[in-house]
Amino acid sequence: MRGSARWILGLLLAVALGVGIGAELAARRDRVRVHELVVLAVDAGRPTVGSALAAEDSYVLRVRLDRAGYAVVAHLRGPGLAELLFPSGGLIAFPGAVLVQIPEQETGIAWRLPATHEPQAWLVAATRNPAVDLLDLEGRIRRAAQNSTSFEGDIAAVARVLDKAIGPSRSTILHPR
């Protein structure tokens, strides 16, 4: 009797281990690395490389993923203030290994920095899984920043949310002049 109980226990352990490894492999298969994240000032409707940003300046982002996927961008506008900046209406497919500007240059739209001189941070994460609940993600991003005690803590907290929900994130910080 003891031998069969050990055998059954061993079989259950092997099945549980297999399920755990399978879930981890599936999650890794959906992960997409962000290779590049650049914040560019917009001057006369065109992105300008190398321009310093000041409060209330317009800007765009350029993002490069290692393979095709769906990117999300969180923006931290100051201590405790975070939002899901992109996408606003649903996930948009990005090609792999191509530098993509958001918002797209053809739209003529750019985002604007707040009037304050608070540091700004952007975090980008990407996945191959298009079934991301953006409303839930935005709520978790806002709560993570609100529950932190410093701007650096906000960045770390939002990065943890993105890492868990989407995949590894890449961030950049800007101190407007």
ZADO-1210 file (C-alpha; in nm, 4 decimals, padded with zeros to 6 digits):
<atoms>
<atom x="00.0000" y="00.0000" z="00.0000" code="MET" pos="1"/>
<atom x="00.2803" y="00.2420" z="00.0828" code="ARG" pos="2"/>
<atom x="00.4486" y="00.1878" z="-00.2524" code="GLY" pos="3"/>
<atom x="00.1335" y="00.2721" z="-00.4465" code="SER" pos="4"/>
<atom x="00.0699" y="00.5818" z="-00.2333" code="ALA" pos="5"/>
<atom x="00.4233" y="00.7057" z="-00.3070" code="ARG" pos="6"/>
<atom x="00.3740" y="00.6311" z="-00.6735" code="TRP" pos="7"/>
<atom x="00.0469" y="00.8288" z="-00.6821" code="ILE" pos="8"/>
<atom x="00.2037" y="01.1147" z="-00.4861" code="LEU" pos="9"/>
<atom x="00.4998" y="01.1162" z="-00.7262" code="GLY" pos="10"/>
<atom x="00.2656" y="01.1167" z="-01.0259" code="LEU" pos="11"/>
<atom x="00.0646" y="01.4111" z="-00.8845" code="LEU" pos="12"/>
<atom x="00.3847" y="01.6030" z="-00.8141" code="LEU" pos="13"/>
<atom x="00.5091" y="01.5396" z="-01.1680" code="ALA" pos="14"/>
<atom x="00.1778" y="01.6569" z="-01.3167" code="VAL" pos="15"/>
<atom x="00.1776" y="01.9726" z="-01.1026" code="ALA" pos="16"/>
<atom x="00.5379" y="02.0456" z="-01.1988" code="LEU" pos="17"/>
<atom x="00.4558" y="01.9907" z="-01.5669" code="GLY" pos="18"/>
<atom x="00.1575" y="02.2252" z="-01.5505" code="VAL" pos="19"/>
<atom x="00.3699" y="02.4931" z="-01.3801" code="GLY" pos="20"/>
<atom x="00.6488" y="02.4640" z="-01.6357" code="ILE" pos="21"/>
<atom x="00.3960" y="02.4685" z="-01.9207" code="GLY" pos="22"/>
<atom x="00.2347" y="02.7863" z="-01.7877" code="ALA" pos="23"/>
<atom x="00.5744" y="02.9554" z="-01.7515" code="GLU" pos="24"/>
<atom x="00.6747" y="02.8575" z="-02.1053" code="LEU" pos="25"/>
<atom x="00.3442" y="02.9908" z="-02.2417" code="ALA" pos="26"/>
<atom x="00.3968" y="03.3195" z="-02.0570" code="ALA" pos="27"/>
<atom x="00.7517" y="03.3507" z="-02.1920" code="ARG" pos="28"/>
<atom x="00.6316" y="03.2765" z="-02.5453" code="ARG" pos="29"/>
<atom x="00.4007" y="03.5807" z="-02.5224" code="ASP" pos="30"/>
<atom x="00.6744" y="03.8150" z="-02.3957" code="ARG" pos="31"/>
<atom x="00.8260" y="04.0687" z="-02.6287" code="VAL" pos="32"/>
<atom x="01.1309" y="04.2743" z="-02.5334" code="ARG" pos="33"/>
<atom x="01.1366" y="04.6500" z="-02.5821" code="VAL" pos="34"/>
<atom x="01.4711" y="04.7329" z="-02.7445" code="HIS" pos="35"/>
<atom x="01.4397" y="05.1084" z="-02.7682" code="GLU" pos="36"/>
<atom x="01.2344" y="05.3900" z="-02.6155" code="LEU" pos="37"/>
<atom x="01.3025" y="05.7520" z="-02.7173" code="VAL" pos="38"/>
<atom x="01.1144" y="06.0704" z="-02.6216" code="VAL" pos="39"/>
<atom x="01.1342" y="06.3398" z="-02.8906" code="LEU" pos="40"/>
<atom x="01.0296" y="06.7040" z="-02.8811" code="ALA" pos="41"/>
<atom x="00.7935" y="06.8108" z="-03.1575" code="VAL" pos="42"/>
<atom x="00.8834" y="07.1401" z="-03.3226" code="ASP" pos="43"/>
<atom x="00.6628" y="07.2827" z="-03.6001" code="ALA" pos="44"/>
<atom x="00.4821" y="06.9493" z="-03.6253" code="GLY" pos="45"/>
<atom x="00.8000" y="06.7431" z="-03.6730" code="ARG" pos="46"/>
<atom x="00.9897" y="06.5346" z="-03.4137" code="PRO" pos="47"/>
<atom x="01.3285" y="06.6858" z="-03.3370" code="THR" pos="48"/>
<atom x="01.6154" y="06.4652" z="-03.2286" code="VAL" pos="49"/>
<atom x="01.8359" y="06.6127" z="-02.9583" code="GLY" pos="50"/>
<atom x="01.5971" y="06.8866" z="-02.8451" code="SER" pos="51"/>
<atom x="01.5514" y="06.9342" z="-02.4731" code="ALA" pos="52"/>
<atom x="01.1931" y="06.9294" z="-02.3561" code="LEU" pos="53"/>
<atom x="01.0433" y="07.2001" z="-02.1397" code="ALA" pos="54"/>
<atom x="00.7145" y="07.2112" z="-01.9494" code="ALA" pos="55"/>
<atom x="00.4149" y="07.2190" z="-02.1859" code="GLU" pos="56"/>
<atom x="00.6231" y="07.1085" z="-02.4887" code="ASP" pos="57"/>
<atom x="00.4737" y="06.8635" z="-02.7350" code="SER" pos="58"/>
<atom x="00.6404" y="06.5249" z="-02.7705" code="TYR" pos="59"/>
<atom x="00.6178" y="06.1851" z="-02.9359" code="VAL" pos="60"/>
<atom x="00.7687" y="05.8491" z="-02.8500" code="LEU" pos="61"/>
<atom x="00.9616" y="05.6098" z="-03.0690" code="ARG" pos="62"/>
<atom x="00.9570" y="05.2436" z="-02.9712" code="VAL" pos="63"/>
<atom x="01.1318" y="04.9368" z="-03.1137" code="ARG" pos="64"/>
<atom x="01.0286" y="04.5824" z="-03.0137" code="LEU" pos="65"/>
<atom x="01.2425" y="04.2738" z="-03.0676" code="ASP" pos="66"/>
<atom x="00.9552" y="04.0978" z="-03.2483" code="ARG" pos="67"/>
<atom x="00.5985" y="04.1729" z="-03.3520" code="ALA" pos="68"/>
<atom x="00.3672" y="04.2399" z="-03.0606" code="GLY" pos="69"/>
<atom x="00.1405" y="04.4840" z="-02.8806" code="TYR" pos="70"/>
<atom x="00.2954" y="04.7682" z="-02.6799" code="ALA" pos="71"/>
<atom x="00.1546" y="04.9652" z="-02.3881" code="VAL" pos="72"/>
<atom x="00.3002" y="05.2884" z="-02.2498" code="VAL" pos="73"/>
<atom x="00.2587" y="05.4112" z="-01.8940" code="ALA" pos="74"/>
<atom x="00.3356" y="05.7782" z="-01.8215" code="HIS" pos="75"/>
<atom x="00.4309" y="05.9036" z="-01.4751" code="LEU" pos="76"/>
<atom x="00.3621" y="06.2771" z="-01.4615" code="ARG" pos="77"/>
<atom x="00.4979" y="06.3366" z="-01.1138" code="GLY" pos="78"/>
<atom x="00.4878" y="06.1775" z="-00.7687" code="PRO" pos="79"/>
<atom x="00.1799" y="05.9548" z="-00.7413" code="GLY" pos="80"/>
<atom x="00.0450" y="06.0494" z="-01.0856" code="LEU" pos="81"/>
<atom x="00.0459" y="05.7696" z="-01.3430" code="ALA" pos="82"/>
<atom x="-00.1692" y="05.6883" z="-01.6434" code="GLU" pos="83"/>
<atom x="-00.1875" y="05.4449" z="-01.9299" code="LEU" pos="84"/>
<atom x="-00.0804" y="05.6787" z="-02.2099" code="LEU" pos="85"/>
<atom x="-00.0975" y="05.4337" z="-02.5000" code="PHE" pos="86"/>
<atom x="-00.3039" y="05.2747" z="-02.6410" code="PRO" pos="87"/>
<atom x="-00.6223" y="05.4611" z="-02.5653" code="SER" pos="88"/>
<atom x="-00.8753" y="05.2667" z="-02.7698" code="GLY" pos="89"/>
<atom x="-00.7403" y="04.9138" z="-02.7903" code="GLY" pos="90"/>
<atom x="-00.4174" y="04.7321" z="-02.8580" code="LEU" pos="91"/>
<atom x="-00.2374" y="04.8077" z="-03.1832" code="ILE" pos="92"/>
<atom x="00.0008" y="04.5605" z="-03.3463" code="ALA" pos="93"/>
<atom x="00.3625" y="04.6732" z="-03.3778" code="PHE" pos="94"/>
<atom x="00.6054" y="04.5152" z="-03.6237" code="PRO" pos="95"/>
<atom x="00.9221" y="04.3605" z="-03.4863" code="GLY" pos="96"/>
<atom x="01.2647" y="04.5285" z="-03.5135" code="ALA" pos="97"/>
<atom x="01.1187" y="04.8506" z="-03.6591" code="VAL" pos="98"/>
<atom x="01.1296" y="05.1912" z="-03.4901" code="LEU" pos="99"/>
<atom x="00.7645" y="05.2988" z="-03.4569" code="VAL" pos="100"/>
<atom x="00.6542" y="05.6496" z="-03.3668" code="GLN" pos="101"/>
<atom x="00.3541" y="05.6967" z="-03.1416" code="ILE" pos="102"/>
<atom x="00.1350" y="05.8787" z="-03.2019" code="PRO" pos="103"/>
<atom x="00.1932" y="05.8165" z="-03.5727" code="GLU" pos="104"/>
<atom x="00.3480" y="06.1076" z="-03.7588" code="GLN" pos="105"/>
<atom x="00.0720" y="06.0994" z="-04.0212" code="GLU" pos="106"/>
<atom x="-00.1912" y="06.1958" z="-03.7608" code="THR" pos="107"/>
<atom x="-00.0169" y="06.5218" z="-03.6776" code="GLY" pos="108"/>
<atom x="-00.0992" y="06.4593" z="-03.3121" code="ILE" pos="109"/>
<atom x="00.1529" y="06.4815" z="-03.0304" code="ALA" pos="110"/>
<atom x="00.1227" y="06.4608" z="-02.6538" code="TRP" pos="111"/>
<atom x="00.1995" y="06.7586" z="-02.4315" code="ARG" pos="112"/>
<atom x="00.4024" y="06.7683" z="-02.1120" code="LEU" pos="113"/>
<atom x="00.2266" y="06.9087" z="-01.8045" code="PRO" pos="114"/>
<atom x="00.2896" y="07.2719" z="-01.7042" code="ALA" pos="115"/>
<atom x="00.4900" y="07.1613" z="-01.4001" code="THR" pos="116"/>
<atom x="00.8635" y="07.1008" z="-01.3945" code="HIS" pos="117"/>
<atom x="00.8203" y="06.7636" z="-01.2218" code="GLU" pos="118"/>
<atom x="01.0276" y="06.4738" z="-01.3549" code="PRO" pos="119"/>
<atom x="00.8452" y="06.2620" z="-01.6125" code="GLN" pos="120"/>
<atom x="00.8874" y="05.8902" z="-01.6792" code="ALA" pos="121"/>
<atom x="00.7610" y="05.6580" z="-01.9485" code="TRP" pos="122"/>
<atom x="00.7543" y="05.2808" z="-01.9233" code="LEU" pos="123"/>
<atom x="00.6892" y="05.0568" z="-02.2223" code="VAL" pos="124"/>
<atom x="00.6080" y="04.6867" z="-02.2100" code="ALA" pos="125"/>
<atom x="00.4978" y="04.4572" z="-02.4898" code="ALA" pos="126"/>
<atom x="00.3320" y="04.1200" z="-02.5392" code="THR" pos="127"/>
<atom x="00.2173" y="03.8936" z="-02.8199" code="ARG" pos="128"/>
<atom x="-00.1115" y="03.8353" z="-02.6388" code="ASN" pos="129"/>
<atom x="-00.3824" y="04.0765" z="-02.7606" code="PRO" pos="130"/>
<atom x="-00.6198" y="03.9848" z="-02.4743" code="ALA" pos="131"/>
<atom x="-00.5077" y="04.2577" z="-02.2321" code="VAL" pos="132"/>
<atom x="-00.7751" y="04.4315" z="-02.0225" code="ASP" pos="133"/>
<atom x="-00.6617" y="04.7930" z="-02.0635" code="LEU" pos="134"/>
<atom x="-00.9101" y="04.9398" z="-01.8135" code="LEU" pos="135"/>
<atom x="-00.7953" y="04.6998" z="-01.5433" code="ASP" pos="136"/>
<atom x="-00.4315" y="04.7654" z="-01.6315" code="LEU" pos="137"/>
<atom x="-00.4788" y="05.1430" z="-01.6108" code="GLU" pos="138"/>
<atom x="-00.6418" y="05.1084" z="-01.2682" code="GLY" pos="139"/>
<atom x="-00.3536" y="04.8971" z="-01.1410" code="ARG" pos="140"/>
<atom x="-00.0989" y="05.1447" z="-01.2813" code="ILE" pos="141"/>
<atom x="-00.2719" y="05.4403" z="-01.1098" code="ARG" pos="142"/>
<atom x="-00.3022" y="05.2561" z="-00.7760" code="ARG" pos="143"/>
<atom x="00.0616" y="05.1424" z="-00.7875" code="ALA" pos="144"/>
<atom x="00.1840" y="05.5019" z="-00.8264" code="ALA" pos="145"/>
<atom x="-00.0561" y="05.6379" z="-00.5633" code="GLN" pos="146"/>
<atom x="00.0583" y="05.3813" z="-00.3068" code="ASN" pos="147"/>
<atom x="00.4255" y="05.4635" z="-00.3462" code="SER" pos="148"/>
<atom x="00.6161" y="05.7154" z="-00.1365" code="THR" pos="149"/>
<atom x="00.8571" y="05.8587" z="-00.3959" code="SER" pos="150"/>
<atom x="00.8867" y="05.9126" z="-00.7704" code="PHE" pos="151"/>
<atom x="01.1496" y="05.6384" z="-00.7934" code="GLU" pos="152"/>
<atom x="00.9130" y="05.4143" z="-00.5976" code="GLY" pos="153"/>
<atom x="00.6333" y="05.5042" z="-00.8418" code="ASP" pos="154"/>
<atom x="00.8511" y="05.3930" z="-01.1334" code="ILE" pos="155"/>
<atom x="00.9405" y="05.0649" z="-00.9617" code="ALA" pos="156"/>
<atom x="00.5769" y="04.9980" z="-00.8644" code="ALA" pos="157"/>
<atom x="00.4441" y="05.0647" z="-01.2149" code="VAL" pos="158"/>
<atom x="00.7263" y="04.8528" z="-01.3625" code="ALA" pos="159"/>
<atom x="00.6176" y="04.5619" z="-01.1383" code="ARG" pos="160"/>
<atom x="00.2577" y="04.5981" z="-01.2591" code="VAL" pos="161"/>
<atom x="00.3671" y="04.6002" z="-01.6248" code="LEU" pos="162"/>
<atom x="00.6136" y="04.3153" z="-01.5761" code="ASP" pos="163"/>
<atom x="00.3442" y="04.0979" z="-01.4224" code="LYS" pos="164"/>
<atom x="00.0581" y="04.1910" z="-01.6582" code="ALA" pos="165"/>
<atom x="00.2422" y="04.2414" z="-01.9884" code="ILE" pos="166"/>
<atom x="00.6118" y="04.1592" z="-01.9799" code="GLY" pos="167"/>
<atom x="00.9489" y="04.3188" z="-01.9069" code="PRO" pos="168"/>
<atom x="00.9328" y="04.6970" z="-01.9285" code="SER" pos="169"/>
<atom x="01.1827" y="04.9586" z="-02.0398" code="ARG" pos="170"/>
<atom x="01.1749" y="05.3071" z="-01.8936" code="SER" pos="171"/>
<atom x="01.3146" y="05.6521" z="-01.9567" code="THR" pos="172"/>
<atom x="01.3094" y="05.9532" z="-01.7251" code="ILE" pos="173"/>
<atom x="01.3069" y="06.3176" z="-01.8289" code="LEU" pos="174"/>
<atom x="01.3569" y="06.6315" z="-01.6204" code="HIS" pos="175"/>
<atom x="01.1843" y="06.9145" z="-01.8131" code="PRO" pos="176"/>
<atom x="01.3685" y="07.2447" z="-01.8111" code="ARG" pos="177"/>
</atoms>
